[in-house]
Amino acid sequence: MTWHWRYENANGGLVTEGVVPPETFPSQADAESWLGESWRELLEAGVERVTLLEDDRVEYAKMSLRPE
């Protein structure tokens, strides 16, 4: 099992280039820790929302990177 993020811009389009790593993570905790450290850079690069996937299964979808 691998975990990875899917990145979306403000229009809902996929962001696949720039600061977005093609990286996978061995656990959900590792993926979440990485996002906790990287969300500001992703937001600056145009990523507005993220979805966490385990292989092809969605764990949670369209989480905003903007502070509430």
PDB file with one MODEL, atoms N, CA, C and O in Angstrom:
MODEL        1
ATOM      1  N   MET A   1       0.840  -1.181   0.000  1.00  0.00           N
ATOM      2  CA  MET A   1       0.000   0.000   0.000  1.00  0.00           C
ATOM      3  C   MET A   1       0.884   1.243   0.000  1.00  0.00           C
ATOM      4  O   MET A   1       1.860   1.333   0.744  1.00  0.00           O
ATOM      5  N   THR A   2       0.523   2.185  -0.840  1.00  0.00           N
ATOM      6  CA  THR A   2       1.224   3.463  -0.858  1.00  0.00           C
ATOM      7  C   THR A   2       0.212   4.586  -0.752  1.00  0.00           C
ATOM      8  O   THR A   2      -0.942   4.455  -1.162  1.00  0.00           O
ATOM      9  N   TRP A   3       0.659   5.658  -0.209  1.00  0.00           N
ATOM     10  CA  TRP A   3      -0.162   6.855  -0.018  1.00  0.00           C
ATOM     11  C   TRP A   3       0.405   7.960  -0.893  1.00  0.00           C
ATOM     12  O   TRP A   3       1.620   8.073  -1.055  1.00  0.00           O
ATOM     13  N   HIS A   4      -0.481   8.775  -1.457  1.00  0.00           N
ATOM     14  CA  HIS A   4      -0.025   9.922  -2.240  1.00  0.00           C
ATOM     15  C   HIS A   4      -1.105  11.001  -2.241  1.00  0.00           C
ATOM     16  O   HIS A   4      -2.274  10.751  -1.947  1.00  0.00           O
ATOM     17  N   TRP A   5      -0.672  12.187  -2.579  1.00  0.00           N
ATOM     18  CA  TRP A   5      -1.568  13.341  -2.652  1.00  0.00           C
ATOM     19  C   TRP A   5      -1.921  13.629  -4.103  1.00  0.00           C
ATOM     20  O   TRP A   5      -1.101  13.459  -5.005  1.00  0.00           O
ATOM     21  N   ARG A   6      -3.156  14.066  -4.307  1.00  0.00           N
ATOM     22  CA  ARG A   6      -3.574  14.628  -5.593  1.00  0.00           C
ATOM     23  C   ARG A   6      -3.780  16.122  -5.329  1.00  0.00           C
ATOM     24  O   ARG A   6      -4.401  16.502  -4.336  1.00  0.00           O
ATOM     25  N   TYR A   7      -3.259  16.959  -6.217  1.00  0.00           N
ATOM     26  CA  TYR A   7      -3.235  18.410  -6.019  1.00  0.00           C
ATOM     27  C   TYR A   7      -4.149  19.084  -7.027  1.00  0.00           C
ATOM     28  O   TYR A   7      -4.141  18.736  -8.208  1.00  0.00           O
ATOM     29  N   GLU A   8      -4.949  20.060  -6.560  1.00  0.00           N
ATOM     30  CA  GLU A   8      -5.880  20.780  -7.436  1.00  0.00           C
ATOM     31  C   GLU A   8      -5.669  22.279  -7.314  1.00  0.00           C
ATOM     32  O   GLU A   8      -5.334  22.794  -6.247  1.00  0.00           O
ATOM     33  N   ASN A   9      -5.875  22.971  -8.437  1.00  0.00           N
ATOM     34  CA  ASN A   9      -5.824  24.432  -8.419  1.00  0.00           C
ATOM     35  C   ASN A   9      -7.213  24.988  -8.061  1.00  0.00           C
ATOM     36  O   ASN A   9      -8.127  24.224  -7.751  1.00  0.00           O
ATOM     37  N   ALA A  10      -7.363  26.290  -8.103  1.00  0.00           N
ATOM     38  CA  ALA A  10      -8.624  26.930  -7.703  1.00  0.00           C
ATOM     39  C   ALA A  10      -9.799  26.535  -8.590  1.00  0.00           C
ATOM     40  O   ALA A  10     -10.946  26.568  -8.145  1.00  0.00           O
ATOM     41  N   ASN A  11      -9.528  26.159  -9.847  1.00  0.00           N
ATOM     42  CA  ASN A  11     -10.590  25.756 -10.766  1.00  0.00           C
ATOM     43  C   ASN A  11     -10.904  24.266 -10.701  1.00  0.00           C
ATOM     44  O   ASN A  11     -11.763  23.779 -11.436  1.00  0.00           O
ATOM     45  N   GLY A  12     -10.212  23.539  -9.825  1.00  0.00           N
ATOM     46  CA  GLY A  12     -10.427  22.101  -9.714  1.00  0.00           C
ATOM     47  C   GLY A  12      -9.573  21.273 -10.653  1.00  0.00           C
ATOM     48  O   GLY A  12      -9.697  20.049 -10.696  1.00  0.00           O
ATOM     49  N   GLY A  13      -8.699  21.941 -11.412  1.00  0.00           N
ATOM     50  CA  GLY A  13      -7.810  21.215 -12.318  1.00  0.00           C
ATOM     51  C   GLY A  13      -6.628  20.615 -11.577  1.00  0.00           C
ATOM     52  O   GLY A  13      -6.189  21.146 -10.557  1.00  0.00           O
ATOM     53  N   LEU A  14      -6.125  19.524 -12.087  1.00  0.00           N
ATOM     54  CA  LEU A  14      -4.981  18.874 -11.456  1.00  0.00           C
ATOM     55  C   LEU A  14      -3.713  19.685 -11.660  1.00  0.00           C
ATOM     56  O   LEU A  14      -3.461  20.200 -12.749  1.00  0.00           O
ATOM     57  N   VAL A  15      -2.920  19.794 -10.606  1.00  0.00           N
ATOM     58  CA  VAL A  15      -1.609  20.418 -10.667  1.00  0.00           C
ATOM     59  C   VAL A  15      -0.605  19.271 -10.657  1.00  0.00           C
ATOM     60  O   VAL A  15      -0.555  18.490  -9.707  1.00  0.00           O
ATOM     61  N   THR A  16       0.187  19.173 -11.707  1.00  0.00           N
ATOM     62  CA  THR A  16       1.112  18.050 -11.825  1.00  0.00           C
ATOM     63  C   THR A  16       2.562  18.481 -11.969  1.00  0.00           C
ATOM     64  O   THR A  16       3.456  17.636 -12.009  1.00  0.00           O
ATOM     65  N   GLU A  17       2.807  19.779 -12.047  1.00  0.00           N
ATOM     66  CA  GLU A  17       4.172  20.265 -12.240  1.00  0.00           C
ATOM     67  C   GLU A  17       4.511  21.299 -11.192  1.00  0.00           C
ATOM     68  O   GLU A  17       3.641  21.743 -10.443  1.00  0.00           O
ATOM     69  N   GLY A  18       5.774  21.684 -11.137  1.00  0.00           N
ATOM     70  CA  GLY A  18       6.220  22.695 -10.189  1.00  0.00           C
ATOM     71  C   GLY A  18       6.684  22.049  -8.901  1.00  0.00           C
ATOM     72  O   GLY A  18       7.487  21.116  -8.924  1.00  0.00           O
ATOM     73  N   VAL A  19       6.186  22.536  -7.780  1.00  0.00           N
ATOM     74  CA  VAL A  19       6.622  22.043  -6.470  1.00  0.00           C
ATOM     75  C   VAL A  19       5.979  20.722  -6.083  1.00  0.00           C
ATOM     76  O   VAL A  19       6.292  20.158  -5.035  1.00  0.00           O
ATOM     77  N   VAL A  20       5.090  20.232  -6.918  1.00  0.00           N
ATOM     78  CA  VAL A  20       4.366  19.013  -6.592  1.00  0.00           C
ATOM     79  C   VAL A  20       5.284  17.798  -6.778  1.00  0.00           C
ATOM     80  O   VAL A  20       5.731  17.519  -7.891  1.00  0.00           O
ATOM     81  N   PRO A  21       5.560  17.084  -5.693  1.00  0.00           N
ATOM     82  CA  PRO A  21       6.441  15.916  -5.841  1.00  0.00           C
ATOM     83  C   PRO A  21       5.680  14.712  -6.384  1.00  0.00           C
ATOM     84  O   PRO A  21       4.501  14.538  -6.076  1.00  0.00           O
ATOM     85  N   PRO A  22       6.327  13.893  -7.175  1.00  0.00           N
ATOM     86  CA  PRO A  22       5.696  12.664  -7.657  1.00  0.00           C
ATOM     87  C   PRO A  22       5.834  11.563  -6.610  1.00  0.00           C
ATOM     88  O   PRO A  22       5.728  10.377  -6.923  1.00  0.00           O
ATOM     89  N   GLU A  23       6.064  11.959  -5.397  1.00  0.00           N
ATOM     90  CA  GLU A  23       6.428  11.087  -4.307  1.00  0.00           C
ATOM     91  C   GLU A  23       5.240  10.310  -3.746  1.00  0.00           C
ATOM     92  O   GLU A  23       4.110  10.799  -3.714  1.00  0.00           O
ATOM     93  N   THR A  24       5.524   9.103  -3.313  1.00  0.00           N
ATOM     94  CA  THR A  24       4.554   8.326  -2.550  1.00  0.00           C
ATOM     95  C   THR A  24       5.110   8.153  -1.145  1.00  0.00           C
ATOM     96  O   THR A  24       6.304   8.336  -0.909  1.00  0.00           O
ATOM     97  N   PHE A  25       4.243   7.803  -0.232  1.00  0.00           N
ATOM     98  CA  PHE A  25       4.606   7.690   1.170  1.00  0.00           C
ATOM     99  C   PHE A  25       4.232   6.299   1.680  1.00  0.00           C
ATOM    100  O   PHE A  25       3.230   5.734   1.241  1.00  0.00           O
ATOM    101  N   PRO A  26       5.021   5.737   2.600  1.00  0.00           N
ATOM    102  CA  PRO A  26       4.741   4.392   3.088  1.00  0.00           C
ATOM    103  C   PRO A  26       3.564   4.316   4.058  1.00  0.00           C
ATOM    104  O   PRO A  26       3.030   3.235   4.304  1.00  0.00           O
ATOM    105  N   SER A  27       3.160   5.461   4.609  1.00  0.00           N
ATOM    106  CA  SER A  27       2.044   5.450   5.565  1.00  0.00           C
ATOM    107  C   SER A  27       1.249   6.745   5.471  1.00  0.00           C
ATOM    108  O   SER A  27       1.725   7.749   4.941  1.00  0.00           O
ATOM    109  N   GLN A  28       0.044   6.700   5.991  1.00  0.00           N
ATOM    110  CA  GLN A  28      -0.791   7.890   6.042  1.00  0.00           C
ATOM    111  C   GLN A  28      -0.126   8.959   6.900  1.00  0.00           C
ATOM    112  O   GLN A  28      -0.147  10.138   6.549  1.00  0.00           O
ATOM    113  N   ALA A  29       0.458   8.558   8.011  1.00  0.00           N
ATOM    114  CA  ALA A  29       1.127   9.512   8.900  1.00  0.00           C
ATOM    115  C   ALA A  29       2.271  10.234   8.199  1.00  0.00           C
ATOM    116  O   ALA A  29       2.451  11.439   8.379  1.00  0.00           O
ATOM    117  N   ASP A  30       3.045   9.502   7.400  1.00  0.00           N
ATOM    118  CA  ASP A  30       4.142  10.135   6.658  1.00  0.00           C
ATOM    119  C   ASP A  30       3.614  11.153   5.651  1.00  0.00           C
ATOM    120  O   ASP A  30       4.162  12.248   5.523  1.00  0.00           O
ATOM    121  N   ALA A  31       2.557  10.793   4.944  1.00  0.00           N
ATOM    122  CA  ALA A  31       1.956  11.709   3.965  1.00  0.00           C
ATOM    123  C   ALA A  31       1.423  12.962   4.655  1.00  0.00           C
ATOM    124  O   ALA A  31       1.624  14.076   4.171  1.00  0.00           O
ATOM    125  N   GLU A  32       0.751  12.778   5.777  1.00  0.00           N
ATOM    126  CA  GLU A  32       0.184  13.916   6.495  1.00  0.00           C
ATOM    127  C   GLU A  32       1.276  14.800   7.092  1.00  0.00           C
ATOM    128  O   GLU A  32       1.147  16.024   7.095  1.00  0.00           O
ATOM    129  N   SER A  33       2.342  14.196   7.593  1.00  0.00           N
ATOM    130  CA  SER A  33       3.455  14.984   8.138  1.00  0.00           C
ATOM    131  C   SER A  33       4.098  15.829   7.050  1.00  0.00           C
ATOM    132  O   SER A  33       4.405  17.002   7.262  1.00  0.00           O
ATOM    133  N   TRP A  34       4.302  15.216   5.869  1.00  0.00           N
ATOM    134  CA  TRP A  34       4.897  15.958   4.757  1.00  0.00           C
ATOM    135  C   TRP A  34       4.012  17.153   4.387  1.00  0.00           C
ATOM    136  O   TRP A  34       4.513  18.257   4.170  1.00  0.00           O
ATOM    137  N   LEU A  35       2.705  16.930   4.317  1.00  0.00           N
ATOM    138  CA  LEU A  35       1.806  18.025   3.959  1.00  0.00           C
ATOM    139  C   LEU A  35       1.849  19.120   5.018  1.00  0.00           C
ATOM    140  O   LEU A  35       1.816  20.306   4.689  1.00  0.00           O
ATOM    141  N   GLY A  36       1.922  18.729   6.284  1.00  0.00           N
ATOM    142  CA  GLY A  36       2.006  19.709   7.361  1.00  0.00           C
ATOM    143  C   GLY A  36       3.229  20.603   7.248  1.00  0.00           C
ATOM    144  O   GLY A  36       3.200  21.757   7.674  1.00  0.00           O
ATOM    145  N   GLU A  37       4.295  20.076   6.680  1.00  0.00           N
ATOM    146  CA  GLU A  37       5.514  20.850   6.498  1.00  0.00           C
ATOM    147  C   GLU A  37       5.532  21.617   5.176  1.00  0.00           C
ATOM    148  O   GLU A  37       6.287  22.579   5.038  1.00  0.00           O
ATOM    149  N   SER A  38       4.716  21.211   4.206  1.00  0.00           N
ATOM    150  CA  SER A  38       4.839  21.731   2.839  1.00  0.00           C
ATOM    151  C   SER A  38       3.640  22.528   2.340  1.00  0.00           C
ATOM    152  O   SER A  38       3.694  23.060   1.231  1.00  0.00           O
ATOM    153  N   TRP A  39       2.577  22.630   3.101  1.00  0.00           N
ATOM    154  CA  TRP A  39       1.350  23.221   2.571  1.00  0.00           C
ATOM    155  C   TRP A  39       1.534  24.667   2.133  1.00  0.00           C
ATOM    156  O   TRP A  39       0.910  25.091   1.160  1.00  0.00           O
ATOM    157  N   ARG A  40       2.360  25.424   2.811  1.00  0.00           N
ATOM    158  CA  ARG A  40       2.541  26.831   2.433  1.00  0.00           C
ATOM    159  C   ARG A  40       3.181  26.949   1.043  1.00  0.00           C
ATOM    160  O   ARG A  40       2.758  27.765   0.224  1.00  0.00           O
ATOM    161  N   GLU A  41       4.194  26.135   0.792  1.00  0.00           N
ATOM    162  CA  GLU A  41       4.851  26.154  -0.513  1.00  0.00           C
ATOM    163  C   GLU A  41       3.894  25.698  -1.615  1.00  0.00           C
ATOM    164  O   GLU A  41       3.897  26.251  -2.715  1.00  0.00           O
ATOM    165  N   LEU A  42       3.085  24.698  -1.317  1.00  0.00           N
ATOM    166  CA  LEU A  42       2.097  24.237  -2.297  1.00  0.00           C
ATOM    167  C   LEU A  42       1.097  25.345  -2.608  1.00  0.00           C
ATOM    168  O   LEU A  42       0.777  25.584  -3.772  1.00  0.00           O
ATOM    169  N   LEU A  43       0.607  26.014  -1.585  1.00  0.00           N
ATOM    170  CA  LEU A  43      -0.352  27.103  -1.769  1.00  0.00           C
ATOM    171  C   LEU A  43       0.257  28.222  -2.605  1.00  0.00           C
ATOM    172  O   LEU A  43      -0.400  28.751  -3.502  1.00  0.00           O
ATOM    173  N   GLU A  44       1.490  28.585  -2.327  1.00  0.00           N
ATOM    174  CA  GLU A  44       2.174  29.622  -3.109  1.00  0.00           C
ATOM    175  C   GLU A  44       2.354  29.217  -4.572  1.00  0.00           C
ATOM    176  O   GLU A  44       2.429  30.075  -5.452  1.00  0.00           O
ATOM    177  N   ALA A  45       2.424  27.918  -4.829  1.00  0.00           N
ATOM    178  CA  ALA A  45       2.609  27.415  -6.193  1.00  0.00           C
ATOM    179  C   ALA A  45       1.288  27.194  -6.926  1.00  0.00           C
ATOM    180  O   ALA A  45       1.277  26.700  -8.053  1.00  0.00           O
ATOM    181  N   GLY A  46       0.169  27.562  -6.285  1.00  0.00           N
ATOM    182  CA  GLY A  46      -1.118  27.464  -6.964  1.00  0.00           C
ATOM    183  C   GLY A  46      -1.965  26.269  -6.595  1.00  0.00           C
ATOM    184  O   GLY A  46      -3.036  26.078  -7.171  1.00  0.00           O
ATOM    185  N   VAL A  47      -1.520  25.456  -5.649  1.00  0.00           N
ATOM    186  CA  VAL A  47      -2.339  24.326  -5.189  1.00  0.00           C
ATOM    187  C   VAL A  47      -3.308  24.852  -4.138  1.00  0.00           C
ATOM    188  O   VAL A  47      -2.888  25.445  -3.144  1.00  0.00           O
ATOM    189  N   GLU A  48      -4.597  24.639  -4.354  1.00  0.00           N
ATOM    190  CA  GLU A  48      -5.629  25.116  -3.431  1.00  0.00           C
ATOM    191  C   GLU A  48      -6.213  23.995  -2.570  1.00  0.00           C
ATOM    192  O   GLU A  48      -6.550  24.206  -1.404  1.00  0.00           O
ATOM    193  N   ARG A  49      -6.328  22.801  -3.159  1.00  0.00           N
ATOM    194  CA  ARG A  49      -6.945  21.669  -2.449  1.00  0.00           C
ATOM    195  C   ARG A  49      -6.131  20.412  -2.701  1.00  0.00           C
ATOM    196  O   ARG A  49      -5.473  20.270  -3.731  1.00  0.00           O
ATOM    197  N   VAL A  50      -6.192  19.505  -1.737  1.00  0.00           N
ATOM    198  CA  VAL A  50      -5.506  18.222  -1.880  1.00  0.00           C
ATOM    199  C   VAL A  50      -6.447  17.088  -1.518  1.00  0.00           C
ATOM    200  O   VAL A  50      -7.382  17.251  -0.733  1.00  0.00           O
ATOM    201  N   THR A  51      -6.176  15.939  -2.110  1.00  0.00           N
ATOM    202  CA  THR A  51      -6.895  14.707  -1.803  1.00  0.00           C
ATOM    203  C   THR A  51      -5.856  13.665  -1.444  1.00  0.00           C
ATOM    204  O   THR A  51      -4.861  13.504  -2.150  1.00  0.00           O
ATOM    205  N   LEU A  52      -6.084  12.954  -0.345  1.00  0.00           N
ATOM    206  CA  LEU A  52      -5.175  11.889   0.062  1.00  0.00           C
ATOM    207  C   LEU A  52      -5.722  10.555  -0.416  1.00  0.00           C
ATOM    208  O   LEU A  52      -6.882  10.217  -0.180  1.00  0.00           O
ATOM    209  N   LEU A  53      -4.861   9.804  -1.096  1.00  0.00           N
ATOM    210  CA  LEU A  53      -5.263   8.494  -1.616  1.00  0.00           C
ATOM    211  C   LEU A  53      -4.341   7.401  -1.084  1.00  0.00           C
ATOM    212  O   LEU A  53      -3.136   7.601  -0.929  1.00  0.00           O
ATOM    213  N   GLU A  54      -4.928   6.258  -0.811  1.00  0.00           N
ATOM    214  CA  GLU A  54      -4.182   5.039  -0.522  1.00  0.00           C
ATOM    215  C   GLU A  54      -4.363   4.159  -1.744  1.00  0.00           C
ATOM    216  O   GLU A  54      -5.450   3.637  -1.987  1.00  0.00           O
ATOM    217  N   ASP A  55      -3.301   3.998  -2.509  1.00  0.00           N
ATOM    218  CA  ASP A  55      -3.386   3.383  -3.828  1.00  0.00           C
ATOM    219  C   ASP A  55      -4.446   4.158  -4.624  1.00  0.00           C
ATOM    220  O   ASP A  55      -4.215   5.327  -4.932  1.00  0.00           O
ATOM    221  N   ASP A  56      -5.581   3.569  -4.967  1.00  0.00           N
ATOM    222  CA  ASP A  56      -6.637   4.288  -5.700  1.00  0.00           C
ATOM    223  C   ASP A  56      -7.824   4.682  -4.822  1.00  0.00           C
ATOM    224  O   ASP A  56      -8.772   5.302  -5.302  1.00  0.00           O
ATOM    225  N   ARG A  57      -7.773   4.326  -3.552  1.00  0.00           N
ATOM    226  CA  ARG A  57      -8.887   4.612  -2.632  1.00  0.00           C
ATOM    227  C   ARG A  57      -8.706   5.996  -2.004  1.00  0.00           C
ATOM    228  O   ARG A  57      -7.630   6.328  -1.507  1.00  0.00           O
ATOM    229  N   VAL A  58      -9.771   6.793  -2.036  1.00  0.00           N
ATOM    230  CA  VAL A  58      -9.726   8.128  -1.450  1.00  0.00           C
ATOM    231  C   VAL A  58      -9.920   8.021   0.060  1.00  0.00           C
ATOM    232  O   VAL A  58     -10.916   7.475   0.535  1.00  0.00           O
ATOM    233  N   GLU A  59      -8.961   8.547   0.796  1.00  0.00           N
ATOM    234  CA  GLU A  59      -9.064   8.606   2.260  1.00  0.00           C
ATOM    235  C   GLU A  59      -9.864   9.837   2.674  1.00  0.00           C
ATOM    236  O   GLU A  59     -10.811   9.741   3.454  1.00  0.00           O
ATOM    237  N   TYR A  60      -9.476  10.981   2.149  1.00  0.00           N
ATOM    238  CA  TYR A  60     -10.302  12.185   2.269  1.00  0.00           C
ATOM    239  C   TYR A  60     -10.035  13.072   1.071  1.00  0.00           C
ATOM    240  O   TYR A  60      -8.940  13.084   0.509  1.00  0.00           O
ATOM    241  N   ALA A  61     -11.080  13.826   0.690  1.00  0.00           N
ATOM    242  CA  ALA A  61     -11.042  14.520  -0.591  1.00  0.00           C
ATOM    243  C   ALA A  61     -11.161  16.036  -0.435  1.00  0.00           C
ATOM    244  O   ALA A  61     -11.820  16.552   0.468  1.00  0.00           O
ATOM    245  N   LYS A  62     -10.491  16.715  -1.356  1.00  0.00           N
ATOM    246  CA  LYS A  62     -10.628  18.152  -1.566  1.00  0.00           C
ATOM    247  C   LYS A  62     -10.473  18.964  -0.286  1.00  0.00           C
ATOM    248  O   LYS A  62     -11.298  19.825   0.019  1.00  0.00           O
ATOM    249  N   MET A  63      -9.418  18.683   0.451  1.00  0.00           N
ATOM    250  CA  MET A  63      -9.109  19.432   1.660  1.00  0.00           C
ATOM    251  C   MET A  63      -8.436  20.736   1.254  1.00  0.00           C
ATOM    252  O   MET A  63      -7.426  20.725   0.550  1.00  0.00           O
ATOM    253  N   SER A  64      -8.992  21.850   1.693  1.00  0.00           N
ATOM    254  CA  SER A  64      -8.441  23.156   1.356  1.00  0.00           C
ATOM    255  C   SER A  64      -7.120  23.383   2.088  1.00  0.00           C
ATOM    256  O   SER A  64      -6.958  22.962   3.233  1.00  0.00           O
ATOM    257  N   LEU A  65      -6.182  24.045   1.424  1.00  0.00           N
ATOM    258  CA  LEU A  65      -4.940  24.435   2.059  1.00  0.00           C
ATOM    259  C   LEU A  65      -5.037  25.821   2.672  1.00  0.00           C
ATOM    260  O   LEU A  65      -4.110  26.259   3.355  1.00  0.00           O
ATOM    261  N   ARG A  66      -6.131  26.512   2.443  1.00  0.00           N
ATOM    262  CA  ARG A  66      -6.325  27.859   3.004  1.00  0.00           C
ATOM    263  C   ARG A  66      -6.744  27.765   4.471  1.00  0.00           C
ATOM    264  O   ARG A  66      -7.603  26.959   4.829  1.00  0.00           O
ATOM    265  N   PRO A  67      -6.126  28.600   5.320  1.00  0.00           N
ATOM    266  CA  PRO A  67      -6.560  28.629   6.724  1.00  0.00           C
ATOM    267  C   PRO A  67      -8.018  29.071   6.805  1.00  0.00           C
ATOM    268  O   PRO A  67      -8.487  29.871   5.996  1.00  0.00           O
ATOM    269  N   GLU A  68      -8.709  28.546   7.778  1.00  0.00           N
ATOM    270  CA  GLU A  68     -10.130  28.912   7.936  1.00  0.00           C
ATOM    271  C   GLU A  68     -10.295  30.307   8.472  1.00  0.00           C
ATOM    272  O   GLU A  68     -11.421  30.766   8.663  1.00  0.00           O
TER     273      GLU A  68
ENDMDL
END
